[in-house]
Amino acid sequence: SASVPALCRLAEALALTPAERASLFDLAGKRDPVRSQDEADELPAELLAMPSRFSAPAYLLDGSFTAIAWNEPAAELFVGWLDEGASSRNLLEYVLLADAARGLLVDRAERVRRLVAEFRADFNRRPTDARMQALVERLSGLSTEFAHWWQCQDVLNREGGERLFSHPVRGKLKFFQASFLLASHPEVKLSCLTPCLAPA
């Protein structure tokens, strides 16, 4: 029944480590108001280099679904998002607004529905995050698809599974995507795509 200010005072008085402080707020069922909303900016170089360790497409997303690191295979696959000519590195903006995504994503309508629900789940965990709020306002004004699915209030965990692409150069491609949360930075997600046999 402790209030958030009381929990903050207790954490400061006990000089709790970040893990201890997070556990304290988790046990109390409260959100920590001073928890960093820019943890991705603090990622060590070793973690930012992680996608380059993979031979298949791999990328890191921050809490606002913006790519912060990726490898060359990911840049080659995601035309208009991770390649040099991209205007935005945000995954939501790409899938919802970029013409390149409409041609690349075979099951785009379903991907939009799931992606908005995944973002909603993250947003609900950090409703005061200014970057996420600004992104919601921007996309609501630019995309009727986003506005529709956002109002539905659906939530989903970011899950992997089969991903189909129609690449402008390589043709039909099929991958299995796996997504992971970084234990030290739980807002950051690592996505890896393992090639499968080409779809018939």
N, C-alpha and C positions, 0 to 999 in steps of 0.2 A: 504493500500500500504506500510505499515511499514515493514522494513526488519527484519529478525530474530535477528540480533545483536541489533537492536534498541528496539525490544520487550524485549529482555533479560535485557538490561539496564533499561528500564522502570519498569519491574517487580522487579528488585533489588532496584531501587531508591524508589519505593513505598512500599517495603517490603511486597509484596503480599504473602498471604497464598498459599499453594499448590492448593487449589480449585480455588482461584482467578487467579493464574498464568495460570492454565489449561484453565480457561474460556477466559482469554486474548488471548491465542494462538488459541483457537477454534474460537473466533470471527474474528481473523485475517486470519484464514484459513492456519495457519502455524504449523509446528511441533516444539515442544520445544526440543532443543538439549540436555538440561541438565536434562530432565525428567528421573527419576530413571528407569533403565532397570532391576533392581533386586528387585522390590517391593515385590515379593513373599517372599524374604528373610526377609522382615520386618514385616511379618504378625504376629499379636499378637497371643498368645497361645489360646485365646478364639476362633479365627477363624480357627486355625489349628485343633482344637478339634471338629469343626463343623460336619465332617462326622460321628464321633462316636455317634452323637445324633440321627442318623437314624437307624432304624432296618433293612432296605433294603440296598442294595449296594449303596455306595456314596463315592465320591472322589473329591479332589481338584487338578486342573491342573494349573501350572504356565504358563507364556507367551510362553515358548518353548514346551508346551504340555508334560511336565514332571510331574508326580504325586508327590505332596508334602505332602499329607495327605489322608488317606483312612480308612475305617472301616473294621471289620472282614468279614462281608458278601461280600464286594468287593474283598477282598483277596481270599475268597473261590471261587468266580465266575471267576475272571480273572487269571486263571492258567497260570503261566509263565510271568506275569506282576506285579501283586501286592502281590503275595505270597512270601514266604521266599526264594525260589530258583531262583527268577528272577535275570537276569544279568543286566537289564536296566529298569528304571522306566519311560522311555519316551514312550508315547503312539504311536507315529509314528514308532519308531524303533520296538516296539512290533508287531504292526499290519502288518508292511511290512516285517520284518525279522525273527520273531520267528515262529518256527514250531508249537508251541502250539496255536498260533492265527489262523493258517490255519484250525485246527480242531475245534476250539471253535466258531469262527464266521461263522454262516450259510451263510450270504450274504456278505462274505469278500470282493469280488471284488467291490461291490457297496460301502461298507464302506471305502475301500481304496480311491476310487474316491472322495467321499465326504470329507474324512478326509484331504486329500491333499488340496482340495479347501478351507476348513475351515482354514487350516494353512496358505495358501496363503493370505487370507484376513487379518489375524493377522500380517503376515510378511509385508504386504504392509503398515500397520499402523506404523511399526517400522523397516524400511529397514536397519537401521544402527546397529541394535542389533547384537552384535558379536556372541552370543550363537545361535541365529536363523540362521545367515549366516553359521556358522560352521556346524549346523545340516543339512542345505540344501546341502552343499558340501559333507558331509558324506553320506547322503542318495542317492544323485545323483550317487555316485560312487558304492554304494552297491545294489541298487534296480532299475531295469529297469522300474518297475511299477511307482515308485516315479518319476523318470526322465521323463517318458511319461506324467504323469498328471501334473507335475510341468511346463512343457513346454506348456501345454494347456492354462495356465494363468487363469483357472476358479477360481472364488471366491464365497464362500458361508458363511453365518453366521452359527455359531455352533448351530444347532437346535436339538430338541429332536425327539421323535417318537418311533416307534416299533423297538425293538432289539431282534433278535433271536440267541440263542446259542445252541450248542451241547456239553454239559459239559461231560468230561470224566467219572465223577462219577454220576452226577444227571440226565444225559440224556438231552432231549430237554427242553429248558427253554425259556420263552417269557417274556419280560419286556417292560415297557414304560419308556423311558428316557426323563428327563427334565434337561436342562442346564441353569445355571444362572451366570451372571457376578456379582462380588462383587463391590458394589458402591464405597467403599474406595480403592479398588485395582482392577481396571477394566481389568487388564491383567489376573487376576485369575478367573478360572471358576469352579463352583460347579456343578457336575453331579450327579443326583439321579436316580436310576432305580427302578420303582415300579413293583412288580411281577404281571403278567397277567395269565390267564388260559393257561395251557400248550397247545402248538400248536398241531393240529391233526396229 
